[in-house]
Amino acid sequence: MGFLWMGSKNIKSFNDFKAKDLKKEQVSLNVRWDVGQADRANAAQLLENYKELGVKATSKDQIDRAAYEMGRQTKAVRRADEGIQHTQLKLSTVDAILDVLEMERKDKASPVFKKIHQLSSDKLEDMFTEMAEARKQRVLDLQTVTKIVTAHAQSPVIEAQRDADATAAYKEIMAARGES
């Protein structure tokens, strides 16, 4: 409950949605998306920088530290991806509401809109969420893909104390160094 403005004191029915407010929300969400992309790009760049440091490292401690930092940046990339996906879903919902408002503007006499105006806030939220999800059904679930791609068995000795991302980064550094 409470997705966007649903259930708030301001939005009780479809009549309460204003295109002007929705367009402001679109701008805000687009800015959030841009910030998320910048965060992701920064984390990805740091990830590459730490990999390079690990490859050029002269001691095992330096390699371990680079692998650890690569693991942290991998998580930062994932967090940014999750934030971007969340923002995209909200933006799709705003787009869906604006689409319905535009359809209503073009055909106010349609009985569909009379029914929409009678829907409660909860039903509106369900309807717009379903519309947004339908728009996004082709988008890959990056979290699931990431889990599948990064799921791997770890050696039970020293690597058991590292998390999966740091272990994968360590292996990547060692492979780039030509060591195994």
GISULPE-V921032 format. One record per run of one state. SS is the DSSP state (A for helix, B for strand, O for the rest). FROM is the first residue (numbers start at 1). TO is the last residue. If there is no record, write none. Layout:
SS|FROM|TO, SS|FROM|TO
This chain:
O|1|13, A|14|16, O|17|18, A|19|56, O|57|59, A|60|106, O|107|110, A|111|118, O|119|120, A|121|136, O|137|141, A|142|150, O|151|157, A|158|161, O|162|163, A|164|176, O|177|180
